[in-house]
Amino acid sequence: MSDNLYAPIPMSWIGPVHISGNVVSGETAGWDSADGAQTQQPGTSYEAISIPMATYETPLWPSVGRGAKVSRYVEGGIRATLVDERMTRSVYFEAPNAGVALRVATELDRRRDELQAVVAQASRYAKLIDLHVQYAGNLLFVRFEFTTGDASGHNMVTLASDNLMPWILQQYPELRYGSISGNYCSDKKATAVNGILGRGKNVVTEMLIPRNVVEERLKTTPEQIADLNVRKNLVGTTLAGGLRTANAHYANMLLGFYLATGQDAANIVEGSQGITHAEVRDGDLYFSCNLPNLIVGTVGNGKGQGLEVVEENLRRLGCREDRPAGDNARRLAVLCAASVFCGELSLLAAQTNPGELMAAHVKIERKGE
């Protein structure tokens, strides 16, 4: 008997969600964050699309569905703007002392073209776009940052770094090998560096929701949601010691979307770092979710392995089209971000009303008992 078994997870399609922004309007076609194309302004066209979510927490479906319904009452729906993308791998070396580490780091920064030539030998798609360094005594930590096409890029950037390390050791024999991963990446850990520099796709979602829509569809007011966001997400998370994060439950939507589309689910650790922002504008509600660490891909591990449901989901999402390298993954990222937005908005609205959250769980999960 084979040890390769499959665990069934309930899944539902939610929506449609109305979504606009620079990916939907096609302004990121062939986009590369090293080329400065992120300065383009998003268009106003929108797309209506349903989103799959696989989860055992079935009340999530109607909650995200409520947020999706709100998007259909707002011109342009949810505006999702891809502002950056990069996948990272940090390595570390042992130097004789900090002075040598500083000298090597300074020279590496000047030799980026040579480093990219080494990367090109390992991958057709990986492109080195930046590097950052940190020092700990005589230890030199180098965080390499790459674009990785339509792959999430975990293995791609590790392979690229695996080629860079021996080249660097050959160029600088005073160094000694430390590790292919020095945790300054930072992979599947909640860290400040990822929140600041980003890891994966960085997407900002936003919507200006008319007061009457908030009151009729969310059963609350813009003032109540804005106040709750400050006191719960900002103040409460600060009291809890949150790290570069202030949101209600990004992880819920991320996990559901990641499992439905064949992503590495452990990446919700850094993916759930993000900040929800809400304010009242002339009586209406401005609401946004900022996700700097969306690690998603449409090719690579988790895809093309006989998991027909994943392939079908990617196809229905329009992420199996013949597009320039990277554009299918960018589309997947903004759809993922839209699902997070819908669930975050709906939950905050529910929590402004006493008893609403628990009543929904009892009704759906316990069949009213």
FIGU-667867 format. One record per residue (C-alpha): x, y, z; residue number from 1; residue in one letter. Coordinates in pm, 1 decimal, always signed. Example, Ala and Ser with C-alpha at 12.3 -4.5 7.8 and 13.67 -1.06 7.14 Angstrom:
NODE         px         py         pz   badren   filum
NODE    +1230.0     -450.0     +780.0        1       A
NODE    +1367.0     -106.0     +714.0        2       S
//
This chain:
NODE         px         py         pz   badren   filum
NODE       +0.0       +0.0       +0.0        1       M
NODE     +134.5     +343.6      -93.1        2       S
NODE     +213.3     +589.5     +185.1        3       D
NODE     +105.9     +875.4      -40.6        4       N
NODE     -246.9     +949.4      +74.8        5       L
NODE     -469.2    +1255.6      +38.5        6       Y
NODE     -658.7    +1434.7     +314.7        7       A
NODE     -995.0    +1567.3     +191.3        8       P
NODE    -1069.3    +1926.0     +291.6        9       I
NODE    -1409.6    +2088.9     +235.2       10       P
NODE    -1395.9    +2355.5      -35.5       11       M
NODE    -1637.8    +2615.3     -163.4       12       S
NODE    -1634.5    +2877.0     -437.6       13       W
NODE    -1719.7    +3225.0     -309.0       14       I
NODE    -1828.6    +3531.7     -496.8       15       G
NODE    -1816.6    +3669.9     -744.7       16       P
NODE    -1576.3    +3933.5     -615.6       17       V
NODE    -1540.2    +4255.0     -812.9       18       H
NODE    -1171.8    +4341.5     -835.8       19       I
NODE     -971.9    +4606.9    -1018.7       20       S
NODE     -614.8    +4735.3    -1008.6       21       G
NODE     -290.0    +4721.9    -1201.3       22       N
NODE     -283.1    +4343.6    -1244.9       23       V
NODE     -644.1    +4313.4    -1356.5       24       V
NODE     -603.5    +4601.7    -1602.6       25       S
NODE     -295.1    +4437.4    -1753.7       26       G
NODE      -49.8    +4709.2    -1651.7       27       E
NODE     +184.4    +4455.9    -1494.1       28       T
NODE     +231.0    +4251.3    -1813.3       29       A
NODE     +592.4    +4142.5    -1809.3       30       G
NODE     +638.3    +4356.1    -1497.9       31       W
NODE     +970.2    +4337.7    -1316.3       32       D
NODE    +1014.3    +4517.9     -988.2       33       S
NODE    +1372.7    +4602.5    -1083.5       34       A
NODE    +1251.9    +4809.0    -1381.0       35       D
NODE    +1050.6    +5067.4    -1188.2       36       G
NODE     +719.9    +4967.7    -1351.5       37       A
NODE     +552.2    +4982.4    -1012.0       38       Q
NODE     +510.0    +5357.1    -1065.0       39       T
NODE     +225.3    +5290.8    -1309.2       40       Q
NODE     -123.3    +5385.2    -1193.5       41       Q
NODE     -392.3    +5114.1    -1172.9       42       P
NODE     -675.2    +5128.2    -1420.7       43       G
NODE    -1045.7    +5151.5    -1341.4       44       T
NODE    -1168.9    +4838.6    -1519.4       45       S
NODE    -1281.3    +4552.8    -1299.3       46       Y
NODE    -1334.3    +4179.1    -1323.5       47       E
NODE    -1597.9    +3966.0    -1154.0       48       A
NODE    -1452.9    +3635.0    -1039.2       49       I
NODE    -1529.6    +3369.4     -779.1       50       S
NODE    -1259.0    +3244.2     -542.6       51       I
NODE    -1207.5    +2893.9     -396.1       52       P
NODE    -1144.1    +2837.6      -26.5       53       M
NODE    -1060.9    +2500.6     +130.3       54       A
NODE    -1111.8    +2496.1     +505.2       55       T
NODE    -1263.2    +2305.8     +794.0       56       Y
NODE    -1384.2    +2638.1     +936.6       57       E
NODE    -1694.5    +2648.8     +721.6       58       T
NODE    -1838.1    +2975.9     +869.4       59       P
NODE    -1555.0    +3140.1     +678.5       60       L
NODE    -1738.2    +3083.5     +351.1       61       W
NODE    -2045.1    +3301.9     +419.9       62       P
NODE    -1827.7    +3558.1     +594.6       63       S
NODE    -1597.5    +3600.0     +294.2       64       V
NODE    -1907.1    +3583.2      +76.8       65       G
NODE    -2051.6    +3884.3     +255.6       66       R
NODE    -1737.2    +4082.8     +185.8       67       G
NODE    -1754.1    +3972.1     -177.4       68       A
NODE    -2113.7    +4094.5     -198.6       69       K
NODE    -2010.6    +4436.2      -69.5       70       V
NODE    -1751.3    +4459.4     -348.8       71       S
NODE    -2035.2    +4431.1     -600.6       72       R
NODE    -2198.7    +4746.6     -464.5       73       Y
NODE    -1887.3    +4961.4     -508.2       74       V
NODE    -1769.9    +5100.5     -841.0       75       E
NODE    -1455.4    +4912.2     -942.1       76       G
NODE    -1493.9    +4675.1     -648.0       77       G
NODE    -1177.7    +4599.7     -452.3       78       I
NODE     -876.3    +4778.4     -594.9       79       R
NODE     -577.4    +4545.7     -559.6       80       A
NODE     -241.0    +4702.4     -637.7       81       T
NODE      +69.9    +4488.9     -672.3       82       L
NODE     +345.8    +4716.8     -541.8       83       V
NODE     +643.5    +4481.3     -529.5       84       D
NODE     +759.5    +4120.2     -559.8       85       E
NODE    +1068.6    +3935.4     -445.9       86       R
NODE    +1161.2    +3596.3     -306.0       87       M
NODE    +1451.1    +3576.0      -65.3       88       T
NODE    +1716.8    +3342.2      +62.6       89       R
NODE    +1978.5    +3449.4     +315.2       90       S
NODE    +2309.9    +3273.8     +353.0       91       V
NODE    +2580.9    +3333.3     +608.4       92       Y
NODE    +2958.9    +3316.8     +606.6       93       F
NODE    +3223.1    +3318.0     +876.2       94       E
NODE    +3481.1    +3592.8     +835.0       95       A
NODE    +3799.6    +3635.8    +1040.7       96       P
NODE    +3655.1    +3955.6    +1186.5       97       N
NODE    +3389.8    +4221.9    +1128.2       98       A
NODE    +3629.4    +4433.8     +922.7       99       G
NODE    +3669.5    +4159.3     +665.1      100       V
NODE    +3293.8    +4096.5     +665.6      101       A
NODE    +3230.6    +4465.0     +591.6      102       L
NODE    +3484.6    +4472.2     +309.8      103       R
NODE    +3336.5    +4163.3     +143.5      104       V
NODE    +2981.5    +4293.7     +177.5      105       A
NODE    +3078.9    +4625.5      +21.5      106       T
NODE    +3248.7    +4452.0     -271.5      107       E
NODE    +2957.0    +4212.4     -326.5      108       L
NODE    +2721.9    +4506.1     -354.9      109       D
NODE    +2941.2    +4644.5     -633.4      110       R
NODE    +2956.7    +4312.0     -815.5      111       R
NODE    +2585.2    +4251.3     -866.8      112       R
NODE    +2624.1    +4192.3    -1240.0      113       D
NODE    +2872.8    +3914.4    -1170.0      114       E
NODE    +2643.2    +3765.3     -908.2      115       L
NODE    +2354.1    +3767.2    -1156.6      116       Q
NODE    +2572.5    +3587.6    -1413.3      117       A
NODE    +2622.2    +3309.6    -1158.3      118       V
NODE    +2247.2    +3300.8    -1085.8      119       V
NODE    +2171.8    +3267.7    -1458.1      120       A
NODE    +2371.3    +2944.4    -1466.0      121       Q
NODE    +2133.2    +2794.6    -1208.8      122       A
NODE    +1797.4    +2920.0    -1337.4      123       S
NODE    +1639.5    +3073.6    -1646.9      124       R
NODE    +1383.4    +3261.1    -1439.3      125       Y
NODE    +1559.3    +3375.7    -1121.8      126       A
NODE    +1681.0    +3734.7    -1141.1      127       K
NODE    +1880.6    +3894.5     -861.6      128       L
NODE    +1725.1    +4235.2     -788.4      129       I
NODE    +1873.9    +4329.1     -451.4      130       D
NODE    +2080.6    +4215.5     -155.8      131       L
NODE    +2098.3    +4320.8     +207.8      132       H
NODE    +2353.1    +4236.0     +474.8      133       V
NODE    +2366.6    +4209.3     +851.7      134       Q
NODE    +2660.1    +4146.8    +1084.2      135       Y
NODE    +2689.3    +3952.3    +1408.8      136       A
NODE    +3049.7    +3971.5    +1524.2      137       G
NODE    +3251.7    +3797.6    +1255.0      138       N
NODE    +2941.3    +3646.0    +1093.7      139       L
NODE    +2822.2    +3793.7     +762.8      140       L
NODE    +2455.8    +3739.6     +671.0      141       F
NODE    +2361.0    +3811.0     +309.0      142       V
NODE    +1994.6    +3826.1     +206.9      143       R
NODE    +1962.4    +3770.7     -168.0      144       F
NODE    +1635.9    +3889.7     -327.2      145       E
NODE    +1509.4    +3757.0     -659.9      146       F
NODE    +1216.1    +3765.5     -895.4      147       T
NODE    +1110.1    +3409.9     -980.8      148       T
NODE     +857.4    +3418.4    -1265.1      149       G
NODE     +538.4    +3221.0    -1200.1      150       D
NODE     +693.3    +3007.9     -924.0      151       A
NODE     +667.9    +3098.7     -557.9      152       S
NODE    +1041.8    +3046.9     -577.5      153       G
NODE    +1148.6    +2862.0     -264.0      154       H
NODE    +1358.8    +2603.2     -442.7      155       N
NODE    +1463.8    +2842.7     -717.8      156       M
NODE    +1622.6    +3094.7     -481.7      157       V
NODE    +1783.6    +2820.3     -275.3      158       T
NODE    +1939.9    +2673.5     -588.8      159       L
NODE    +2057.8    +3019.0     -696.2      160       A
NODE    +2209.2    +3079.9     -353.1      161       S
NODE    +2364.7    +2734.2     -358.1      162       D
NODE    +2550.0    +2842.9     -672.8      163       N
NODE    +2641.8    +3183.0     -535.6      164       L
NODE    +2801.6    +3054.4     -216.2      165       M
NODE    +3089.8    +2854.9     -371.4      166       P
NODE    +3153.8    +3139.0     -616.9      167       W
NODE    +3179.2    +3387.0     -329.8      168       I
NODE    +3402.0    +3152.1     -130.9      169       L
NODE    +3628.7    +3120.2     -433.3      170       Q
NODE    +3644.8    +3497.7     -476.7      171       Q
NODE    +3701.8    +3554.5     -105.4      172       Y
NODE    +3902.9    +3262.5      +38.7      173       P
NODE    +3922.7    +3440.6     +373.3      174       E
NODE    +3558.1    +3345.1     +426.6      175       L
NODE    +3429.8    +3010.4     +549.7      176       R
NODE    +3098.6    +2843.8     +467.1      177       Y
NODE    +2828.9    +2896.0     +729.9      178       G
NODE    +2487.9    +2782.5     +602.1      179       S
NODE    +2269.4    +2798.3     +294.6      180       I
NODE    +2001.7    +2952.1     +517.7      181       S
NODE    +2082.6    +3198.1     +791.7      182       G
NODE    +1723.2    +3287.0     +893.9      183       N
NODE    +1760.5    +3645.2     +769.8      184       Y
NODE    +1541.3    +3531.4     +474.8      185       C
NODE    +1310.2    +3487.0     +672.4      186       S
NODE    +1122.7    +3171.1     +573.0      187       D
NODE     +804.2    +3071.1     +758.3      188       K
NODE     +879.3    +3287.0    +1058.6      189       K
NODE     +721.3    +3611.1    +1177.1      190       A
NODE     +999.4    +3868.3    +1147.7      191       T
NODE    +1033.1    +4243.5    +1114.4      192       A
NODE    +1256.2    +4213.0     +807.5      193       V
NODE     +981.5    +4054.3     +597.9      194       N
NODE     +729.4    +4316.5     +700.9      195       G
NODE     +974.1    +4592.5     +604.7      196       I
NODE    +1140.3    +4454.2     +290.8      197       L
NODE     +871.0    +4208.6     +181.1      198       G
NODE     +891.2    +3843.0      +83.9      199       R
NODE     +677.6    +3720.5     -203.9      200       G
NODE     +415.0    +3946.3     -358.9      201       K
NODE     +334.0    +4275.3     -187.2      202       N
NODE      -31.2    +4365.5     -250.1      203       V
NODE     -241.5    +4653.0     -117.7      204       V
NODE     -620.1    +4611.3     -137.0      205       T
NODE     -856.7    +4901.9      -75.2      206       E
NODE    -1214.4    +5012.2     -120.6      207       M
NODE    -1420.0    +5323.4      -41.0      208       L
NODE    -1754.4    +5186.7      +75.0      209       I
NODE    -2059.6    +5416.8      +81.4      210       P
NODE    -2223.0    +5458.1     +420.9      211       R
NODE    -2553.9    +5311.9     +306.8      212       N
NODE    -2376.3    +4993.8     +186.3      213       V
NODE    -2200.3    +4957.8     +522.4      214       V
NODE    -2524.5    +5000.4     +709.8      215       E
NODE    -2741.8    +4780.1     +487.0      216       E
NODE    -2497.8    +4502.6     +396.6      217       R
NODE    -2267.2    +4490.1     +698.2      218       L
NODE    -2522.7    +4595.9     +964.0      219       K
NODE    -2285.1    +4848.0    +1119.2      220       T
NODE    -2144.3    +5196.2    +1056.7      221       T
NODE    -1815.4    +5329.7     +916.2      222       P
NODE    -1738.6    +5484.7    +1255.6      223       E
NODE    -1781.3    +5155.5    +1440.4      224       Q
NODE    -1552.2    +4966.4    +1202.0      225       I
NODE    -1284.9    +5239.0    +1206.1      226       A
NODE    -1291.1    +5256.5    +1587.2      227       D
NODE    -1278.8    +4880.3    +1626.9      228       L
NODE     -986.4    +4854.6    +1387.2      229       N
NODE     -783.5    +5103.2    +1594.7      230       V
NODE     -869.7    +4951.5    +1931.8      231       R
NODE     -862.9    +4583.2    +1836.4      232       K
NODE     -615.1    +4552.2    +1551.1      233       N
NODE     -373.9    +4831.7    +1641.0      234       L
NODE     -393.3    +4871.9    +2018.8      235       V
NODE     -480.6    +4510.8    +2100.0      236       G
NODE     -207.8    +4370.0    +1877.4      237       T
NODE      +46.0    +4609.8    +2029.4      238       T
NODE      -49.2    +4492.9    +2378.8      239       L
NODE       -6.4    +4134.9    +2261.6      240       A
NODE     +340.6    +4211.3    +2126.0      241       G
NODE     +251.2    +4166.7    +1758.8      242       G
NODE     +540.5    +4196.7    +1513.9      243       L
NODE     +480.0    +4420.4    +1211.5      244       R
NODE     +117.4    +4313.5    +1205.5      245       T
NODE     -226.7    +4452.9    +1292.5      246       A
NODE     -515.9    +4252.3    +1155.2      247       N
NODE     -807.3    +4041.3    +1271.0      248       A
NODE     -758.4    +3711.5    +1088.7      249       H
NODE     -563.7    +3723.3     +762.6      250       Y
NODE     -439.4    +3369.1     +829.2      251       A
NODE     -789.3    +3221.3     +792.5      252       N
NODE     -836.8    +3337.5     +435.6      253       M
NODE     -476.1    +3273.2     +340.4      254       L
NODE     -492.2    +2910.7     +451.5      255       L
NODE     -818.7    +2848.3     +267.5      256       G
NODE     -685.9    +3004.2      -52.0      257       F
NODE     -342.2    +2841.2      -25.4      258       Y
NODE     -484.0    +2491.1      +18.9      259       L
NODE     -727.1    +2536.7     -269.9      260       A
NODE     -454.3    +2651.2     -508.9      261       T
NODE     -164.5    +2421.8     -417.9      262       G
NODE      +52.0    +2662.0     -217.2      263       Q
NODE     +290.1    +2584.4      +70.1      264       D
NODE      +47.0    +2638.4     +357.1      265       A
NODE     +324.0    +2701.0     +610.9      266       A
NODE     +387.0    +3034.7     +441.5      267       N
NODE      +79.6    +3176.1     +611.5      268       I
NODE     +317.9    +3240.2     +904.1      269       V
NODE     +480.8    +3537.4     +731.5      270       E
NODE     +184.1    +3584.7     +497.5      271       G
NODE      -47.7    +3675.0     +785.0      272       S
NODE     +176.0    +3966.9     +877.9      273       Q
NODE      -10.8    +4268.4     +750.4      274       G
NODE     -187.5    +4584.7     +853.1      275       I
NODE     -556.0    +4667.2     +821.8      276       T
NODE     -631.6    +5036.3     +786.6      277       H
NODE     -977.1    +5193.3     +817.3      278       A
NODE    -1097.1    +5552.1     +833.5      279       E
NODE    -1414.4    +5753.7     +781.7      280       V
NODE    -1407.4    +5975.0     +471.9      281       R
NODE    -1696.6    +6219.8     +437.3      282       D
NODE    -1921.9    +5968.8     +609.1      283       G
NODE    -1810.8    +5669.6     +401.0      284       D
NODE    -1571.0    +5390.0     +498.7      285       L
NODE    -1222.0    +5365.8     +350.8      286       Y
NODE    -1092.3    +5013.5     +420.5      287       F
NODE     -762.9    +4855.0     +319.4      288       S
NODE     -559.0    +4540.2     +380.9      289       C
NODE     -183.8    +4548.8     +326.0      290       N
NODE       -9.8    +4215.5     +263.1      291       L
NODE     +367.5    +4238.7     +202.5      292       P
NODE     +438.7    +3865.0     +214.9      293       N
NODE     +207.7    +3674.9      -21.0      294       L
NODE     +408.7    +3371.5     -128.1      295       I
NODE     +214.6    +3214.7     -412.9      296       V
NODE     +293.6    +3055.0     -747.4      297       G
NODE     +118.2    +2886.9    -1036.4      298       T
NODE     +399.3    +2644.8    -1119.5      299       V
NODE     +632.2    +2434.7     -907.7      300       G
NODE     +579.7    +2231.5     -594.7      301       N
NODE     +211.7    +2158.4     -522.9      302       G
NODE     +108.4    +2204.2     -885.1      303       K
NODE     +114.9    +1954.3    -1170.4      304       G
NODE     +135.8    +1655.1     -936.6      305       Q
NODE     -188.9    +1483.2    -1025.6      306       G
NODE     -395.5    +1703.6     -795.4      307       L
NODE     -676.9    +1765.5    -1040.2      308       E
NODE     -866.2    +1995.3     -804.6      309       V
NODE     -569.2    +2233.3     -785.7      310       V
NODE     -529.4    +2241.4    -1162.9      311       E
NODE     -899.8    +2300.3    -1213.4      312       E
NODE     -903.2    +2578.8     -954.7      313       N
NODE     -607.2    +2754.5    -1116.5      314       L
NODE     -775.0    +2723.3    -1454.7      315       R
NODE    -1103.3    +2869.5    -1328.4      316       R
NODE     -913.4    +3155.5    -1169.7      317       L
NODE     -758.5    +3239.8    -1505.5      318       G
NODE     -409.6    +3150.5    -1387.1      319       C
NODE     -336.5    +2895.8    -1660.5      320       R
NODE     -334.4    +3147.4    -1946.1      321       E
NODE      -55.1    +3207.5    -2197.3      322       D
NODE      +94.3    +3520.8    -2041.5      323       R
NODE     +444.4    +3664.6    -1995.3      324       P
NODE     +641.1    +3489.2    -1721.2      325       A
NODE     +520.5    +3595.6    -1380.0      326       G
NODE     +182.8    +3735.2    -1478.8      327       D
NODE      -19.2    +3426.8    -1379.9      328       N
NODE     +137.9    +3433.9    -1033.9      329       A
NODE      +69.8    +3805.8    -1003.1      330       R
NODE     -293.8    +3744.4    -1085.3      331       R
NODE     -310.3    +3468.9     -825.4      332       L
NODE     -160.7    +3701.9     -563.8      333       A
NODE     -416.9    +3978.4     -612.0      334       V
NODE     -704.3    +3727.7     -606.5      335       L
NODE     -564.8    +3590.9     -282.5      336       C
NODE     -539.5    +3942.2     -140.8      337       A
NODE     -900.2    +4010.8     -241.9      338       A
NODE    -1017.9    +3705.4      -47.7      339       S
NODE     -832.6    +3831.7     +259.8      340       V
NODE     -996.0    +4173.2     +221.0      341       F
NODE    -1345.6    +4021.9     +202.6      342       C
NODE    -1300.7    +3811.6     +514.1      343       G
NODE    -1132.6    +4087.0     +715.0      344       E
NODE    -1404.0    +4340.9     +637.7      345       L
NODE    -1682.5    +4097.4     +721.1      346       S
NODE    -1532.6    +3985.9    +1052.3      347       L
NODE    -1468.2    +4338.2    +1176.8      348       L
NODE    -1823.9    +4431.9    +1088.6      349       A
NODE    -1954.6    +4129.3    +1279.4      350       A
NODE    -1747.0    +4211.3    +1585.3      351       Q
NODE    -1903.4    +4555.4    +1618.3      352       T
NODE    -2231.3    +4381.5    +1707.2      353       N
NODE    -2256.2    +4187.2    +2036.0      354       P
NODE    -2316.0    +3815.7    +1986.3      355       G
NODE    -2310.8    +3817.9    +1603.6      356       E
NODE    -1982.8    +3628.8    +1562.9      357       L
NODE    -2069.4    +3342.2    +1796.6      358       M
NODE    -2426.1    +3318.9    +1668.7      359       A
NODE    -2294.9    +3258.3    +1317.4      360       A
NODE    -2058.3    +2983.1    +1435.5      361       H
NODE    -2331.2    +2811.7    +1636.4      362       V
NODE    -2576.9    +2826.6    +1348.1      363       K
NODE    -2336.3    +2692.3    +1085.7      364       I
NODE    -2103.3    +2460.0    +1278.7      365       E
NODE    -2344.9    +2325.3    +1536.3      366       R
NODE    -2653.8    +2324.9    +1315.9      367       K
NODE    -2833.6    +2556.8    +1555.5      368       G
NODE    -2799.7    +2328.2    +1857.0      369       E
//
